[in-house]
């Protein structure tokens, strides 16, 4: 019988090791995880190579494309795109658990084997990437200014709702760091951090999938690596309607977020103040923010149907006051067809689910599934609130929500004291 869950000790295939032996070492490596990105990968490869050539002409540089077995022409286009002389390139299919995290695992391994001083990773679906992105993500590492560089960019107000309504405010409240895009996907980091990542035993977990970004950021934050943010202008990519099917992403990101809460419990309990993160870089003129549509009807239907289905479970999981407030939201929605889901209640609900997640020994995935309708409800409320605002004005709403999360941190700590 074929073992479909084989645990690989490496995500890198033997033919890549031959390329590494030829290369021996590099100063800077750009890693691009990808899967079925034939429409954008050429642009990302070309611009990354241009950035390396323009800003680091005296350094040995390479581009490593880590592909998940694309069924389109992603690999062919990544190989055929013309890049400047002197920039090395390798395109390969990684091995191991299918997912973005395993693509990153291969990038970490190759960077470690090539003894790269600085590693930059960028999403393969970017349309707004410029050569300056490479410089701004790499410079703080090369200059020993930081060990990890997180992106900072303007996004459409409906883009990144998991970031805006869960990952950013919760990460900020827990660990006391205002990292605006913890799962932005475009990062810079040092060779020591790449080595730390690759040696962690997480490659059969959700970290090997969509949990990778929040895991990278949270790990860097809690393992003593200095973090800075880099201005990158506007992020334009293949954004999705927040009402669309979340697929596995929501499950994997939230599960990883809650897993990290358990791992770093002593850290977040000690973090008392929220600090600004040093921001570096001056961007060129920002690209225009592309509109992202949202299906309000579907968001509201998912909330209403989910609440009806899971109401008995919510009554068990949530604090009594929180459940009662949630119940009133459902009643008001059924009467008016509108939803007002305040951020303080949303923060407390996420705390209740986090506490339950880290005390249940089974059915954790089912627990995250039960959180999903409430996420749709909060997202619908947020989208309604910013409907008449532009993306810059929507940032004020996101900032106020983050402050509410900070105010609710004592509630979370008190829950853990009662266990």
N, C-alpha and C positions, 0 to 999 in steps of 0.2 A: 504494500500500500504506500502511495506517495504521501510524504509528510508535508501538508500544506502550511504548517505553522513552523517550519524550520527556522531556527534561530541562527542568523548569520553573525559571525564574529567581525565581519567587515562589510560595508556597503559598496566597496570599491572592487571592480573586476580586475583580473590579472593584466589585461591589455593596458589598463590605465597605469598600473605599476611600471610597465615598460616605458610609458611616456614620462612618468615621474623620474625614473632612473636616468633618462636622457636629459631632463630639465635640471635635475639635482636640487636647485634652490630658486626661490623667487623672492622679491621684496614685497610685491603687492599682488593679490589675487582677487579677481572679481568672480563670485559664484552666482550662477543663475539657476535656481530650481524651476523646472517647467514640466508641463503636461498639456499636450494639445493646444499649443500657442502659435500655430503657424502664421497667424496674421500679424503678430507683434514681435516675435522673437528676433527677427532680422534687425529691426530697429533698435531693440535693447542691446543686442550684441554690438552693433555698429557704434552706437553712442557710448557704450561702456569703453570700447576700444579707443574711441576718439578722446575720451576723458583721460585715459591712462597715458596716451601718447602726448597729449597737450600739456598735462600738468606734471607728469613724471617721466620725462624723456630720458633721464639718466638712470632710471631704476629698471630692474628686470621684472616684467609684468606678465601675467597670464589671465586668461578667461577660462573658467571651467563651467560648462553647462551640464547640469545634473538632471537627466530626464527620466520620467516615470514610465517609459515605454509608450510614448505618444503614438496614437493611431493615425495621425495626420502627417504632414511634412515638417514638423517642428525641427527634428534633428537635421534634416537635409538643409533647411533654410539657415539654421544656426551655423552649419559648416560652410555653406556657400557664400555667406555674406562677406563682402570685401572688408578687410580691416588693415590698418597700417602695418608695415613691416616692423618686425621687432616685438610685436605682441603675440605671444604664444596662445594657442587655443586648443581646447579638448572638449569634445561632446561625447557623452556616454550615457548609457542606461545604468542606473544604480541597481543594486540588488538588496532584497530584504522586504520588510513590510511595506506595501504600497502606500505612499503618502508624502506630503510635503516635507515632513520631518525627516524621513529617510533620505530624501534628496539633500537636505541640509547635512545629514550625517556624513554623506559622501563628501560634501564640500569641506566639512570640518576635518575629515581624515586626510584629504588631499592637501589641504592647507598645512596640516601638521607635518606630513611627509615632505612637503616642499619647504618647510621651515619659513613660511610666510610671516613677515613682520606685521602686515596689515591685511585684513580680509574685508571686502565689501560684498554684500549680497543685495540683489535687487530683484523685484518681481518680474516675471517674464511677460506680463500683460500690460506693462507701462507704455503709455503714449506721451506722457509729459516729461520723461527723463531727459536730462541735458548732461553734457560733459561735466558741468559744475557739480552735479550730484556725486560723481565719483570723488572729486576733490573734497567736498564737504564731509563725506562719510569717511574718507581715508585720512585726511590731514590730522584730525585730533589724535588718531592712533599713531601715525608716523611721528608726530611731534611730542609724543608721550604725554599728551594732555588728558587722555582718557583711555580706558580699556574697552569701552562699549559706547557706540554712538547710535542713538535712537533718532528716527526721523521726526521732523516737525513740518507739517504742510497744511495748507488749506484744502479742505475737501467739501464737496457738496453737502448741504445740511442733512440730506437723507442718505448719504453714503457713510458706511461704518457705524451702523446703529448698535452693533454688539460692542464696539469700542466705546462709543459715546455713552451708552446707557448701562454698561456693566463693567467692562475691563478697565477703562480709564478711571472712573470714579472709585471703583473698589480697590484697585492697585494703589491709587493715590492715598486713600483713607487707611489702608492696611499698613503700607510701608513708608508713608510719609514722604513720598517723592512725586512731584508733579510731572510725570512722564506722560505727555499728551497722547502719544501713539504707541502704546506697549505692544500692539500687534500690527504695526504698520507694514511689516514685511521687508522694508529696506533698511539695512543696518550696516554698521562698521564695527569691527572688533579686532582685538589683538590676537597674536598667535597663542599666547598663554591661555586665553579664554577658549579658543578653538580646541585646544588640547583638553581643557577641563570638560567642555561639552562632550567631546567624543568618548571620554572615559566614563561617563555616567551610564548606568544600566537602566535606560528608559526606552530602548528602541523596539520594544514589543508593546508599548503603551500608546496612549493617545498622543504623546509627545512625538511619535513617529508619523503622526498625521497632521491635523490642523492645530494641535496643541503646541506646536513648535515655537511660534512667535512669542506667546506669553511666557513660555518656559524659558526661552533665551533671556528675555528682559528681566524676569523675576529672579532668575539664577544670578545674572550679572549684578543685580541690585543687592542681593543678599550674600553674595560670596566675596564682597569686598572690592569689586572692580568699579572704578570711577565711571560715572555715566554723564555724558553730555548730550544735548540735542542739537541737531543740525538743521538750519532753515533750508528747505528744499523747494519752496514755492508752492505750487499747486500739484496735487496728485490727480491725474486723469488716467483711469484704467478701466477695465471691464467690470464696472460696478453693477450690483444687482438690486432690484426692488426689494426693500426690507420685508415685504409681505410674501415674497417668493418662498418656495420650499427651501428651508434651511439645510436640508440634507444632513450630512454628518457633522458639518462645521460647528454648529451650536453645541451639540453634544460633546464634541472633543475639546473645544475651547473651554467650556464651563467646567467640564470634568478635570481638566488640567489645572485650571485656576483654583478649584477647590482642593485638589491634591496638593498644590503648592502651599495653600493656606495651612494644611496639616503639617507639611514638612517644615515650614518656617514659622510655626506658631509662636515660638519664643521670640522671634525677631519682631513680628508685627505687634505683639503685646507690649514690647518695650518702646516701639516707635511712638513718641508723644506729640511731636510737632511735624507739620508738613513743610518741606523745604522746596524752594524753586530749584530747577535743574538748569545748570549753566547752558546757555544757548550760543551756538557759534555759527559763523557763516553769513554771508550776504548774498542773496540769490539774485539772479538776473530777473528780468521781468517775468512775472508769474503767468502761466498759461491760464486760459479762461476755464472756469469751473463748468464742467458739462452737467446738465440737469440729470437727476435720477428720479424716475417716476416712483410713485408709491400707490399701492392699491389699498385705500383705506377700508373699503368694504371687506376685503379678505382679512386684513388685520383684526378688525372688530369681530368678524365671524369666528376667527380662530380663538380669540379671547373668550367670547360668549360660549361657544361649544365646549372649549376646554374647561372652563369653570364649571359648567354643568356636569361634565364627565368626572372631574377630579375633586369636586367640592368636599366630599367626605375626607379625602386625603389631606386637602388643604387645612381642614379643621384640626387634623392630628399634627401636622407639621408646623403650623404657624402658631405663634403666640396668640392668645385669645383676642387681645385688642387688635392685633394685626389682621386676624381672620375676620373680625367683625367689620373693620373698615373696608376690607376687600369685598366682603359680602354686600355692603352698602353700595360700593362702586358698581357691582353687578346689577343690583336692583335699579339703580339710577340709569344705567345703560339700557336696561330692558324697557324703562319708561320713556326715555328721551332719545335713544339711539346715539347718544354722545358719551364720551368717556373722559373723565378727569382722574388720572392716576398720579397722585402727588409723589415727588421724588423721595420724601422722607419715608413714606410707607414702602416704596420700592426698595430702598436701601435696607430696611428692616426685614423685608421678605427675603432678600438675598442672604442676609445674615442667618435667618432661620433655616434656609435651605442649606447653607454652608455647614452649620452646626449639625444638622441631620445627616448630611452627606458624609461627614467625617466620623460619624458614630454608627452608621449602618455598615454592616459587613457584607451585604448583598443588595441586589436590586438598585444599585446606585445609578445605573443608566436609566432605569425607569423613573427614578427620582428627578433626574435632569429633564426627562421627557415631560414630567408634570410641571416643571418650571416654564417650559416653552410657551404655553398659552398666556401666562402672566407677562412674559417678555413681549409678546405681541400686543398685549394691552398697554403696557408702559410705552412701547414704541408708537402706538397709535396716538396716545396722549401727547407724547413729545412732538410727533409730526404735526399734530393739530396746533400745538402751541407755537411752532415756528413756521407755520404755513405761510404767513404774510411777511416773514423776515427773510433777509438774504443770508448767505452762508456765514458772513462775518458776524451778523447780529445773532445768529443761532448759537455762536460760540459763547455768548453771554448766558444763554439758557443752560448750556452744558456746564459752564463754570459754576453756576448757582446750584445745579444738581450735585456736582462734586463736593461742594461745601456742605450740602445736606448729608452726604455720605460720611464726611468727616465728623459731623455732629452725632451720627449714630454709632460711631465706633465704640463708645462706652457701653452701648447696649449689647454689642457683640461680645465684648470682654466679659460683661456680667453673665451672659449665657454660659460662657466657658467656665466661669467660676462655680456655677451651680451643678456641673456634671459630677 
